[in-house]
Every structure is written in structure tokens, then in C-alpha cells.
Amino acid sequence: MRWLLSTWISIVVLSLSACAVLPGREPVQVIVAGIESLPGEGLEVRMAVKLRIQNPNDAQLEYDGVYVKLDVLDKTFATGVSNERGSIPRFGEAVVEVPVTISAVRVGLNALGLVMEGKAPEKVHYTLRGKLGGPAFGAMRFETDGDLVLPN
């Protein structure tokens, strides 16, 4: 019993010291660098969203796949995936293109909701969430949000 307890304590101590040795990673910064139209089908709009991803870490970031989700007014507006692979240099940046799909039905329902409220908002809140798939430590998630000021 004593041997089992000392083995368990040794494993816990080694695990904790291994975690302390791993350097902390800062989250990546993501900026929408551009949007281009893509051909869509039926009741969907397709766009190629170019994301500028900045790596504020002292190690190169390898990624294998990208996922993005855009929420507008706290409702899902667009989603997209890409199986693109690449790397972002240490203290560097790269532009990654992700095709996204926007449902025309969602756009219509959101517009109808705004009309039903009777007053057009001055600004619209958005949140962009996503993740970069990675081979070493799993996915690296990112999130950015802001407000779009609408013209009167």
C-alpha cells in the first residue's frame, strides 16, 4: 500500500513539473483582411473570408485546418471550414482564406426581426470565433468581436 501511495505521489509531482516546464502560449490575434464573393447555390451566399492571423509567440505555429463561425446580433450568421495546412512564423503573421456560407433564410429572418422592432439599429454587434487545428497541442481557439456602425 505504501509503495502504491509513493508511486502515485511521484507521478503527480512529475506531471505538475512537466506542466510548469511548458511555456505558456499567448492567443493568436485574428483580423478580417478581406472578403470576396464565391459562387453559391440556391438559398445560400458564399464568400471567401481572408483572415490575417498574427502569432505573438516565440515558436512557430503549425496548423492543419481552420473553422470559423460569425455571429451577428447573437445569432449564427455564417460558418466556414478549410482543410488548408500551413504555419505562422514566430512573432509573424499569415493570411488564411476560409470559404464561408451564409444562409439567405437566416439573413431574411434577421432582417425581418429588425423590421419588426420598428427601429433600425445604429450599430450591429458581431463575434467571430474559430479554431486552427494543430498537430502538436490540439486546436488553438480564437475569438474577436466588435460593432459595425450602420449608415443612417
VMD Tcl script that draws the C-alpha trace (Angstrom):
set ca {
  {0.00 0.00 0.00}
  {2.83 2.38 0.90}
  {4.56 1.60 -2.43}
  {1.35 2.41 -4.34}
  {0.94 5.72 -2.49}
  {4.56 6.80 -3.12}
  {4.27 5.84 -6.81}
  {1.07 7.88 -7.15}
  {2.66 10.93 -5.44}
  {5.73 10.65 -7.71}
  {3.52 10.59 -10.82}
  {1.58 13.67 -9.64}
  {4.79 15.60 -8.85}
  {6.36 14.71 -12.21}
  {3.17 15.67 -14.05}
  {2.99 19.05 -12.35}
  {6.65 19.81 -13.01}
  {6.21 18.84 -16.67}
  {3.34 21.32 -16.99}
  {5.45 24.05 -15.41}
  {8.22 23.48 -17.97}
  {5.88 24.01 -20.95}
  {5.90 27.68 -21.89}
  {2.55 29.49 -21.88}
  {1.14 30.39 -25.26}
  {-0.45 33.72 -25.99}
  {-3.66 33.51 -28.02}
  {-3.39 34.28 -31.72}
  {-4.87 37.54 -32.98}
  {-7.26 37.33 -35.93}
  {-8.31 40.21 -38.19}
  {-10.60 40.02 -41.21}
  {-8.30 41.14 -44.03}
  {-10.72 40.83 -46.94}
  {-13.91 39.29 -48.31}
  {-14.53 38.08 -51.85}
  {-17.66 36.65 -53.44}
  {-17.83 32.95 -54.39}
  {-20.48 31.15 -56.45}
  {-23.31 29.81 -54.27}
  {-26.25 27.50 -54.76}
  {-29.95 28.11 -54.18}
  {-30.62 29.93 -50.93}
  {-27.04 30.49 -49.86}
  {-24.40 33.14 -50.27}
  {-20.76 32.01 -50.39}
  {-17.78 34.20 -49.62}
  {-14.05 33.73 -49.23}
  {-13.01 35.38 -45.98}
  {-9.32 36.21 -45.70}
  {-8.10 36.13 -42.12}
  {-4.83 37.74 -41.06}
  {-3.57 35.60 -38.21}
  {-0.84 37.03 -36.00}
  {1.28 34.75 -33.83}
  {2.59 36.63 -30.76}
  {4.57 33.62 -29.53}
  {8.25 32.73 -29.67}
  {7.55 29.47 -31.52}
  {6.27 28.78 -35.00}
  {2.60 27.76 -35.06}
  {1.68 24.81 -37.30}
  {-1.98 24.45 -38.25}
  {-3.96 21.80 -40.12}
  {-7.48 23.01 -40.84}
  {-9.44 26.14 -39.97}
  {-13.01 26.64 -38.69}
  {-14.83 29.98 -38.32}
  {-18.27 30.99 -37.07}
  {-19.64 34.53 -37.36}
  {-22.44 35.58 -35.02}
  {-24.35 38.79 -35.72}
  {-26.77 40.11 -33.11}
  {-26.03 36.96 -31.06}
  {-27.26 34.66 -33.85}
  {-25.20 32.47 -36.17}
  {-24.79 34.32 -39.45}
  {-22.07 32.42 -41.31}
  {-19.84 29.38 -40.86}
  {-16.91 28.00 -42.78}
  {-14.18 25.39 -42.83}
  {-10.96 24.89 -44.73}
  {-8.58 21.94 -44.78}
  {-5.66 24.27 -45.52}
  {-2.35 23.47 -43.83}
  {0.46 25.82 -43.07}
  {2.49 27.58 -40.46}
  {2.70 31.03 -38.96}
  {6.26 32.09 -38.09}
  {7.24 33.09 -34.58}
  {6.23 36.71 -33.99}
  {4.84 36.67 -37.53}
  {1.61 36.59 -39.45}
  {-0.07 34.84 -42.34}
  {-3.25 35.29 -44.37}
  {-5.54 32.25 -44.43}
  {-8.54 32.02 -46.75}
  {-11.70 30.30 -45.48}
  {-14.83 29.82 -47.62}
  {-17.95 30.62 -45.58}
  {-21.62 30.00 -46.21}
  {-24.38 32.45 -45.32}
  {-27.96 31.19 -45.37}
  {-30.31 33.55 -47.22}
  {-33.06 32.32 -44.90}
  {-31.04 33.45 -41.85}
  {-30.40 36.84 -43.42}
  {-34.11 37.21 -44.18}
  {-35.18 36.23 -40.67}
  {-32.66 38.62 -39.09}
  {-33.83 41.46 -41.37}
  {-37.47 40.67 -40.56}
  {-36.65 40.79 -36.85}
  {-35.10 44.23 -37.25}
  {-38.13 45.47 -39.20}
  {-40.50 44.10 -36.55}
  {-38.65 46.08 -33.87}
  {-39.55 49.20 -35.85}
  {-36.24 50.98 -35.47}
  {-33.05 50.24 -37.37}
  {-30.08 49.84 -35.04}
  {-27.24 52.35 -35.23}
  {-24.69 49.60 -34.80}
  {-24.64 45.83 -35.08}
  {-22.60 43.67 -32.70}
  {-20.65 40.74 -34.18}
  {-18.47 37.95 -32.80}
  {-16.03 35.89 -34.87}
  {-14.99 32.60 -33.26}
  {-12.88 29.85 -34.67}
  {-10.05 27.45 -34.29}
  {-6.86 26.43 -36.01}
  {-6.39 22.68 -35.96}
  {-2.95 21.71 -34.79}
  {-0.91 18.52 -34.66}
  {1.12 19.25 -31.52}
  {-1.20 20.58 -28.81}
  {-4.60 20.24 -30.45}
  {-6.71 23.13 -31.67}
  {-5.88 26.76 -30.92}
  {-9.10 28.71 -30.49}
  {-9.57 32.41 -31.20}
  {-12.31 34.97 -30.74}
  {-12.77 38.59 -31.69}
  {-15.79 40.86 -31.55}
  {-16.85 44.39 -32.26}
  {-19.56 46.67 -33.53}
  {-20.34 47.67 -37.11}
  {-21.70 51.20 -37.32}
  {-24.53 51.35 -39.85}
  {-25.09 54.38 -42.06}
  {-28.25 56.41 -41.32}
}
mol new
graphics top color blue
foreach p $ca { graphics top sphere $p radius 0.5 }
foreach p [lrange $ca 0 end-1] q [lrange $ca 1 end] { graphics top cylinder $p $q radius 0.2 }
display resetview
